[in-house]
Amino acid sequence: MRRWPGVVDVVISRDDVAAYFATTPRIDPTWWPSLAAADQVGPPVRSHVLHARYDGADLAAVARAVGLTPDEVVARHLAATYVVDAMGFMPGFGYLRGLDPALRLPRRATPRPWVPAGALAIADDLTAVYPTATPGGWHLIGSVDGALFDPVTGARLGLGDQVRFALADLRRHAP
C-alpha cells in the first residue's frame, strides 16, 4: 500500500488497515488484489523479553479490585505471552493482547495528566508499555527497562510480535 500513489501513511491493526493519502485519492480497483495478497503475507514475527519492575502506582489498587494479592497480580502478568495486536496512540505504543482474564479492569475513570516513559500498564484485556511520557488512562502496575521507540530506528515492537515480561534485575537499579 505504501507504494500506491499519494499514500503518506498506513496503519495496521489486527482487523483493519487504514491508508492515509496526501490528497483525496483516486481509488484504482486494480489495488484490491494486492490487499488480498498482503493479508496472506506479513512481516516475520519477532519475540521480545521486556524486563519489568512491578512497582507501579496502581499495583495495590489493581490487586484489591481483582481480589488478588500484588504478588499474584505480578505472577499472572509474568505468566502470559502477549501478542502485539495493534500499534497506535503514539509511536511505539503496542497494544498487547493476552492479559490473564483475572486481571481485566476497565480504563481508569480519570486519566492521569502525566505517565512516565516505560510505565507498564493494563486496561480492559490488554497490557502496554508507554514509550514516552504522556497523559494516560491505564492502570500502572510497573515499569520496563529500555526504549520502545527511537526516532531513527522506529518502534521496537511490531504487529504480531510476541512479548513476554521478566523480572528486572533489581541490583542494577540499587543506589
TORMI-570554 format. One line per field, with one value per atom (N, C-alpha, C): residue in three letters; atom name; x, y, z. Coordinates in steps of 0.05 Angstrom, whole numbers. Layout:
N
res: (ALA	...) $
atom: (CA	...) $
c1: (X	...) $
c2: (Y	...) $
c3: (Z	...) $
% end
This chain:
175
res: (MET	MET	MET	ARG	ARG	ARG	ARG	ARG	ARG	TRP	TRP	TRP	PRO	PRO	PRO	GLY	GLY	GLY	VAL	VAL	VAL	VAL	VAL	VAL	ASP	ASP	ASP	VAL	VAL	VAL	VAL	VAL	VAL	ILE	ILE	ILE	SER	SER	SER	ARG	ARG	ARG	ASP	ASP	ASP	ASP	ASP	ASP	VAL	VAL	VAL	ALA	ALA	ALA	ALA	ALA	ALA	TYR	TYR	TYR	PHE	PHE	PHE	ALA	ALA	ALA	THR	THR	THR	THR	THR	THR	PRO	PRO	PRO	ARG	ARG	ARG	ILE	ILE	ILE	ASP	ASP	ASP	PRO	PRO	PRO	THR	THR	THR	TRP	TRP	TRP	TRP	TRP	TRP	PRO	PRO	PRO	SER	SER	SER	LEU	LEU	LEU	ALA	ALA	ALA	ALA	ALA	ALA	ALA	ALA	ALA	ASP	ASP	ASP	GLN	GLN	GLN	VAL	VAL	VAL	GLY	GLY	GLY	PRO	PRO	PRO	PRO	PRO	PRO	VAL	VAL	VAL	ARG	ARG	ARG	SER	SER	SER	HIS	HIS	HIS	VAL	VAL	VAL	LEU	LEU	LEU	HIS	HIS	HIS	ALA	ALA	ALA	ARG	ARG	ARG	TYR	TYR	TYR	ASP	ASP	ASP	GLY	GLY	GLY	ALA	ALA	ALA	ASP	ASP	ASP	LEU	LEU	LEU	ALA	ALA	ALA	ALA	ALA	ALA	VAL	VAL	VAL	ALA	ALA	ALA	ARG	ARG	ARG	ALA	ALA	ALA	VAL	VAL	VAL	GLY	GLY	GLY	LEU	LEU	LEU	THR	THR	THR	PRO	PRO	PRO	ASP	ASP	ASP	GLU	GLU	GLU	VAL	VAL	VAL	VAL	VAL	VAL	ALA	ALA	ALA	ARG	ARG	ARG	HIS	HIS	HIS	LEU	LEU	LEU	ALA	ALA	ALA	ALA	ALA	ALA	THR	THR	THR	TYR	TYR	TYR	VAL	VAL	VAL	VAL	VAL	VAL	ASP	ASP	ASP	ALA	ALA	ALA	MET	MET	MET	GLY	GLY	GLY	PHE	PHE	PHE	MET	MET	MET	PRO	PRO	PRO	GLY	GLY	GLY	PHE	PHE	PHE	GLY	GLY	GLY	TYR	TYR	TYR	LEU	LEU	LEU	ARG	ARG	ARG	GLY	GLY	GLY	LEU	LEU	LEU	ASP	ASP	ASP	PRO	PRO	PRO	ALA	ALA	ALA	LEU	LEU	LEU	ARG	ARG	ARG	LEU	LEU	LEU	PRO	PRO	PRO	ARG	ARG	ARG	ARG	ARG	ARG	ALA	ALA	ALA	THR	THR	THR	PRO	PRO	PRO	ARG	ARG	ARG	PRO	PRO	PRO	TRP	TRP	TRP	VAL	VAL	VAL	PRO	PRO	PRO	ALA	ALA	ALA	GLY	GLY	GLY	ALA	ALA	ALA	LEU	LEU	LEU	ALA	ALA	ALA	ILE	ILE	ILE	ALA	ALA	ALA	ASP	ASP	ASP	ASP	ASP	ASP	LEU	LEU	LEU	THR	THR	THR	ALA	ALA	ALA	VAL	VAL	VAL	TYR	TYR	TYR	PRO	PRO	PRO	THR	THR	THR	ALA	ALA	ALA	THR	THR	THR	PRO	PRO	PRO	GLY	GLY	GLY	GLY	GLY	GLY	TRP	TRP	TRP	HIS	HIS	HIS	LEU	LEU	LEU	ILE	ILE	ILE	GLY	GLY	GLY	SER	SER	SER	VAL	VAL	VAL	ASP	ASP	ASP	GLY	GLY	GLY	ALA	ALA	ALA	LEU	LEU	LEU	PHE	PHE	PHE	ASP	ASP	ASP	PRO	PRO	PRO	VAL	VAL	VAL	THR	THR	THR	GLY	GLY	GLY	ALA	ALA	ALA	ARG	ARG	ARG	LEU	LEU	LEU	GLY	GLY	GLY	LEU	LEU	LEU	GLY	GLY	GLY	ASP	ASP	ASP	GLN	GLN	GLN	VAL	VAL	VAL	ARG	ARG	ARG	PHE	PHE	PHE	ALA	ALA	ALA	LEU	LEU	LEU	ALA	ALA	ALA	ASP	ASP	ASP	LEU	LEU	LEU	ARG	ARG	ARG	ARG	ARG	ARG	HIS	HIS	HIS	ALA	ALA	ALA	PRO	PRO	PRO) $
atom: (N	CA	C	N	CA	C	N	CA	C	N	CA	C	N	CA	C	N	CA	C	N	CA	C	N	CA	C	N	CA	C	N	CA	C	N	CA	C	N	CA	C	N	CA	C	N	CA	C	N	CA	C	N	CA	C	N	CA	C	N	CA	C	N	CA	C	N	CA	C	N	CA	C	N	CA	C	N	CA	C	N	CA	C	N	CA	C	N	CA	C	N	CA	C	N	CA	C	N	CA	C	N	CA	C	N	CA	C	N	CA	C	N	CA	C	N	CA	C	N	CA	C	N	CA	C	N	CA	C	N	CA	C	N	CA	C	N	CA	C	N	CA	C	N	CA	C	N	CA	C	N	CA	C	N	CA	C	N	CA	C	N	CA	C	N	CA	C	N	CA	C	N	CA	C	N	CA	C	N	CA	C	N	CA	C	N	CA	C	N	CA	C	N	CA	C	N	CA	C	N	CA	C	N	CA	C	N	CA	C	N	CA	C	N	CA	C	N	CA	C	N	CA	C	N	CA	C	N	CA	C	N	CA	C	N	CA	C	N	CA	C	N	CA	C	N	CA	C	N	CA	C	N	CA	C	N	CA	C	N	CA	C	N	CA	C	N	CA	C	N	CA	C	N	CA	C	N	CA	C	N	CA	C	N	CA	C	N	CA	C	N	CA	C	N	CA	C	N	CA	C	N	CA	C	N	CA	C	N	CA	C	N	CA	C	N	CA	C	N	CA	C	N	CA	C	N	CA	C	N	CA	C	N	CA	C	N	CA	C	N	CA	C	N	CA	C	N	CA	C	N	CA	C	N	CA	C	N	CA	C	N	CA	C	N	CA	C	N	CA	C	N	CA	C	N	CA	C	N	CA	C	N	CA	C	N	CA	C	N	CA	C	N	CA	C	N	CA	C	N	CA	C	N	CA	C	N	CA	C	N	CA	C	N	CA	C	N	CA	C	N	CA	C	N	CA	C	N	CA	C	N	CA	C	N	CA	C	N	CA	C	N	CA	C	N	CA	C	N	CA	C	N	CA	C	N	CA	C	N	CA	C	N	CA	C	N	CA	C	N	CA	C	N	CA	C	N	CA	C	N	CA	C	N	CA	C	N	CA	C	N	CA	C	N	CA	C	N	CA	C	N	CA	C	N	CA	C	N	CA	C	N	CA	C	N	CA	C	N	CA	C	N	CA	C	N	CA	C	N	CA	C	N	CA	C	N	CA	C	N	CA	C	N	CA	C	N	CA	C	N	CA	C	N	CA	C	N	CA	C	N	CA	C	N	CA	C	N	CA	C	N	CA	C	N	CA	C	N	CA	C	N	CA	C	N	CA	C	N	CA	C	N	CA	C	N	CA	C	N	CA	C	N	CA	C	N	CA	C	N	CA	C) $
c1: (16	0	17	40	57	67	66	75	52	28	6	11	3	8	-7	8	-3	-6	1	-1	21	13	33	36	17	19	-1	7	-11	-11	-34	-37	-52	-39	-49	-55	-78	-85	-94	-103	-110	-131	-151	-174	-177	-162	-166	-140	-142	-120	-130	-115	-122	-100	-106	-86	-92	-72	-75	-62	-76	-67	-61	-42	-35	-58	-73	-96	-118	-142	-164	-156	-156	-146	-165	-154	-169	-164	-184	-181	-181	-160	-157	-165	-186	-195	-173	-153	-131	-115	-119	-104	-115	-140	-153	-138	-129	-115	-90	-77	-53	-60	-84	-93	-98	-111	-116	-90	-70	-44	-30	-32	-20	-31	-56	-69	-56	-43	-31	-2	11	40	45	56	63	92	101	129	134	159	165	159	148	142	168	172	195	186	204	199	215	203	216	212	233	230	236	216	218	222	243	248	233	217	198	203	198	197	167	156	128	125	127	128	109	89	71	52	45	28	1	-9	-35	-34	-11	-9	-27	-25	-41	-71	-78	-107	-117	-101	-108	-113	-94	-97	-123	-129	-154	-178	-178	-201	-206	-186	-190	-189	-186	-187	-163	-139	-114	-95	-73	-51	-34	-18	0	19	29	46	32	6	-9	-14	-19	-22	4	27	53	56	51	55	38	13	-5	4	13	23	48	66	90	85	64	59	50	39	27	47	41	55	36	45	28	34	15	18	11	28	23	0	-23	-48	-52	-41	-43	-21	-14	5	-11	-7	-21	-21	-38	-40	-16	8	33	54	75	96	108	108	119	100	75	56	43	50	38	16	-7	-29	-25	-19	-11	-35	-44	-66	-55	-71	-63	-63	-74	-75	-93	-84	-99	-127	-148	-175	-180	-165	-169	-158	-142	-131	-146	-167	-181	-196	-190	-204	-209	-231	-234	-213	-210	-192	-199	-180	-185	-208	-224	-246	-235	-212	-199	-171	-164	-137	-117	-93	-72	-62	-55	-44	-16	-2	25	31	41	50	79	98	126	131	152	161	169	162	169	149	127	107	93	90	77	48	29	1	-18	-41	-62	-89	-106	-133	-149	-173	-190	-176	-173	-159	-131	-119	-93	-73	-47	-26	-9	6	22	44	64	85	85	83	83	111	115	142	154	137	146	126	134	116	93	69	44	22	-1	-24	-33	-47	-56	-77	-93	-116	-115	-91	-89	-79	-81	-72	-43	-27	2	10	22	30	60	75	104	118	143	159	178	185	201	227	249	275	276	291	296	275	284	267	250	225	208	205	215	214	238	250	273	266	269	262	277	301	317	310	309	305	275	258	230	222	199	187	202	206	219	200	174	154	140	131	117	91	73	47	52	40	43	66	84	106	96	112	106	122	110	123	119	141	139	153	144	156	172	195	211	218	223	231	258	259	284	303	328	349	350	339	337	364	384	411	422	414	423	412	390	376	381	397	403	420	416	432	461) $
c2: (-24	0	25	24	48	56	37	44	55	56	68	98	110	139	155	173	191	181	156	145	157	169	181	164	147	131	108	85	62	53	49	40	13	-7	-34	-43	-56	-69	-97	-111	-139	-143	-125	-129	-108	-86	-64	-54	-41	-26	1	22	49	60	71	84	114	130	159	171	187	198	228	238	266	283	273	287	267	276	258	238	212	192	186	177	165	135	121	92	76	60	43	15	3	-24	-45	-40	-60	-63	-45	-47	-69	-76	-95	-123	-134	-159	-157	-135	-132	-132	-122	-123	-152	-168	-196	-211	-205	-218	-210	-184	-174	-188	-196	-210	-237	-248	-275	-274	-252	-250	-225	-230	-208	-208	-189	-189	-213	-221	-243	-235	-254	-249	-250	-230	-230	-235	-244	-249	-229	-218	-198	-207	-202	-204	-176	-165	-139	-142	-130	-132	-111	-121	-103	-103	-80	-77	-73	-89	-86	-68	-43	-22	1	-5	16	28	52	67	54	38	26	-4	-16	-45	-54	-41	-49	-45	-24	-19	-39	-47	-67	-94	-101	-126	-126	-104	-103	-106	-92	-92	-119	-135	-162	-185	-178	-198	-215	-204	-219	-203	-216	-201	-188	-168	-157	-178	-196	-218	-235	-241	-257	-242	-216	-200	-202	-198	-199	-227	-248	-275	-280	-271	-276	-259	-235	-218	-230	-240	-252	-278	-293	-319	-318	-296	-295	-289	-298	-290	-272	-248	-227	-225	-216	-212	-182	-169	-142	-142	-133	-134	-109	-87	-62	-43	-25	-3	22	41	65	83	103	123	142	130	145	126	137	120	100	75	55	43	52	42	17	-6	-31	-40	-46	-58	-88	-98	-126	-143	-161	-179	-203	-214	-238	-235	-213	-209	-230	-241	-260	-248	-263	-252	-243	-255	-247	-219	-208	-181	-159	-166	-146	-126	-101	-78	-57	-42	-20	1	18	41	57	72	89	109	115	134	162	169	195	190	196	193	211	202	218	239	263	282	275	257	250	222	206	178	177	167	168	148	153	134	108	86	60	49	64	54	29	9	-16	-15	-19	-14	-35	-36	-54	-39	-47	-36	-56	-61	-79	-106	-117	-143	-140	-116	-110	-102	-104	-92	-76	-56	-39	-26	-16	0	27	48	75	81	86	90	118	137	164	175	196	208	220	216	226	224	237	231	202	190	163	154	135	126	97	84	56	54	30	24	18	33	29	8	-14	-36	-38	-24	-26	-9	-16	-1	-20	-13	-30	-16	-32	-21	-19	0	2	17	30	47	29	36	21	37	61	77	94	95	112	126	153	168	159	148	140	111	93	65	56	73	66	51	37	22	-4	-11	-37	-60	-56	-76	-73	-95	-94	-111	-106	-120	-150	-165	-194	-205	-187	-196	-208	-226	-238	-224	-220	-206	-221	-225	-236	-216	-216	-199	-217	-206	-220	-199	-209	-191	-178	-152	-137	-144	-143	-147	-122	-124	-100	-90	-107	-99	-77	-78	-57	-30	-29	-4	6	-9	-1	24	42	66	61) $
c3: (0	0	0	13	14	-14	-33	-60	-77	-66	-81	-83	-105	-109	-87	-74	-55	-27	-21	6	23	46	64	89	96	120	117	130	132	161	172	200	199	211	210	238	242	267	261	281	277	256	256	238	216	217	199	188	165	152	144	151	142	126	103	86	86	91	91	67	52	27	30	14	15	5	-14	-25	-28	-36	-40	-62	-55	-74	-96	-118	-139	-135	-126	-120	-145	-148	-171	-164	-176	-169	-172	-187	-190	-165	-145	-120	-102	-105	-87	-86	-108	-106	-88	-89	-72	-42	-36	-8	1	-17	-10	-7	-23	-21	5	12	37	61	60	82	88	67	70	78	74	80	97	120	138	145	160	168	187	189	207	236	252	280	296	312	330	358	375	403	419	440	457	486	502	531	542	556	568	598	609	638	653	672	686	716	728	757	763	780	787	812	806	827	820	803	793	815	810	829	834	815	817	824	828	833	856	879	902	897	884	877	857	838	818	833	851	866	882	896	911	893	870	852	840	836	823	844	870	891	892	886	887	904	912	925	903	910	890	878	894	884	864	868	850	823	825	801	784	798	784	771	786	776	751	752	729	705	710	688	675	692	682	667	674	662	633	625	598	576	552	528	513	507	495	465	450	421	415	400	392	373	383	368	350	358	343	353	336	343	340	359	356	380	380	401	400	399	397	386	374	362	383	376	393	414	415	434	423	434	424	443	431	447	448	472	475	485	468	474	489	508	522	552	562	591	604	626	641	647	642	647	676	694	723	728	710	714	699	685	668	685	679	691	670	672	652	657	637	640	665	675	698	692	711	708	701	712	707	697	672	663	679	680	692	672	681	663	653	668	661	669	651	655	645	661	653	630	615	595	608	596	607	626	632	650	638	654	647	657	640	647	637	649	639	637	619	616	599	607	592	590	566	562	551	556	544	564	557	572	552	562	545	561	546	558	544	560	548	538	512	502	509	513	521	542	556	575	561	573	560	581	576	592	587	606	602	622	613	630	638	635	642	670	682	709	708	723	723	743	733	751	753	737	738	718	713	693	679	655	638	630	630	621	591	581	552	537	516	499	480	477	458	432	431	407	405	381	375	349	348	324	299	303	280	271	290	283	284	296	297	321	319	342	346	371	377	372	378	374	347	336	311	313	295	295	293	310	311	327	336	353	379	390	416	437	460	482	508	523	550	568	593	613	632	642	661	683	707	728	722	725	721	744	738	759	776	800	817	826	826	834	816	790	771	778	794	800	828	843	871	871	892	893	899) $
% end
